[in-house]
Amino acid sequence: MPRYILRRLLYSLILIVGLLTAVFFLVHLMPGDPVQLIGEQELDEAGRDLIRQRMGLDQPLLQQYFRWLGQCFRGDFGTSLSHGRPVTQVLAEALPRTLLLTFSAFIVRWILGIVIGVSIAQHPGRRRSRLLNSLGLVLYSLPSFWIGLVLIMVFSRNFGWFPSGGMVSPDALWLSPGERILDGLHHLVLPVLVLGVGNIGPVVRYGESSLSPILVSDWVLAARAHGIPERMLIWRHSLRGAMPTLLTLAGLSLPGLFGGAVVVEKIFAWPGVGLLAYQAILTRDYPLIMADTALVAVLVALASLMADLGCHWADPRLRLEADGEDVR
């Protein structure tokens, strides 16, 4: 197992470096001069050239890449062009907000998806099961920005039940600690619904398809004959057999979760990493774009590794294969 973990970490490092290399050249090839986009229109051409020289933008692109890569390995991601502060400080402020949003959406998506998938697997062919399957497919096919705008129009503008954006209310500083928590949860509801429930379809489908064969297997029928309660049989025994498939799907869904956070944070003005990335692209803030990409890539790689370790925990055969033993 330790060798397997080291091998996965090495593959993840190679993948991250390759991704950052591609993003670096794509970002620098985008049209637009960052010196003009960050509010330096009043400078003459000599002043702009001086700023480009200080930022290293006058150097050849390949030289800029190796200089930036060396700084990354030293933990220095540079200074944000649009914020005028170190990139690490800007991301450190926004990262907890994005993690709160994505982790909440992840929990909601998987709890609801597994519960609905188990319900469909228990009662296949029923009208309720077909309806739930169709609803999940419809939600999966709709774009997240459209769902977000509809929820804002219905539950914020028409009914006034939830705020349309932001993380806290304008008067949050004058609220008590308990009221601040409730206010934050109130602002969190609509973004979590869009990011979590909007892509619940694959979780439902994979949960149902991986659990259905287990529920009709011989050992499950024998367990029912011995009087094991149905709830214990499903949630404690049968569901564990479906865990490798679900954990693999969880690892594969993480890039989409972080990518969807960019759209959701923009729609709901949620001050997280996704909104920073959107603004950085508009202003050609190269250091912030690259640091944002590196951060998300590392988070996805670590979460995928955790999902793989969870698969090895759920399936002993994978543990034996990782240790080099023959499982046949």
Steps between C-alpha positions, in 0.01 A plus 500: 500500500775761575652434157161543341449834676846623396434394141166683497660813645767490229239463226299785653808724508574429133136569410495828694822624338367408155170676567671815628731504200208487259305766692806727521548516124127521424454788745798695368379453142161656575446841341520801728774689683480456881672835552213677324229288661602566862426871492823647362338681208635837615863389451692569186674225304827546690321450831328188372832361378648560845215307665538214251872489580434484874246220452730311264252521211769632266692173514452212252206279583711191562724694740191628684377142534817360654529799732139453613545124541806551718310748716214250539729229633625754755142577603501849344208561262575869455289809551148540366488765228142603578511479882852627556564238770675162513293236324522267800327760719221555249436126462525436875206736554283347226581130541297434820191649334533275196566194716188578703291522184643195322511277809139585587390434141695172495332378819152599380554341157622167633259461790198575281640305204571185700165515681312540170713231332431254782127576480497432124702179539259376769192564287600471132237569237266693726360833387684684778830344394450597137408852606811538716721368220348742251532793742869425557561482124322833444701673774823359358420626150421857607790749519583613852482870417142456376398314817664771710319781321166320533552444873592866548192613308263268686630476856678835530319750283144365504472341846789672676590187695874507429754771409598524136873516559789563731628305797360715783247778543613866504421525872687181593751691717223602739361147539577263785725197428201266482313734267807528278512122461131489409548789259787317330296181470214707356731630226640150441171326412453604136866459389514155660178397329632605159844342544384188683155402379557619143741211428338233714399286201823292464506425873144369485564293188826346619360440847199318359694301236773387742257408778235318293714190421601473866141503623415193288821308577491164679657621824245781533214256445652269761538789744135592453402137561691509831295798612754783474310831499470658157642834613810339648540277194500797263680775688758292683573209266373550144604862468860415588517277194408800286748733670794447258286617207360795694840606633647486150216718375561740790863540398408555135234758588734729694638694199144572390412609853781757512431605143132550577595712801635764260158542339308483829728748676461743211119471497461537877795741551654248738849635588695180443780365284269455201398865495866598536588283200224661291617850587865405447425378147324826415795708624770262367637462853752231405639423849152464649374282214795264529486479879125440487548220248779344706290512816198333341721238332663408831162481676357276227809275501490459879126436502537242220773327701270489803226351281741229379604421856132474588454250217788293637342509844163387364638226270768268649592376151632846411715502813655168397565628147665814640729280710593291194311187600305278262124523567393227256 
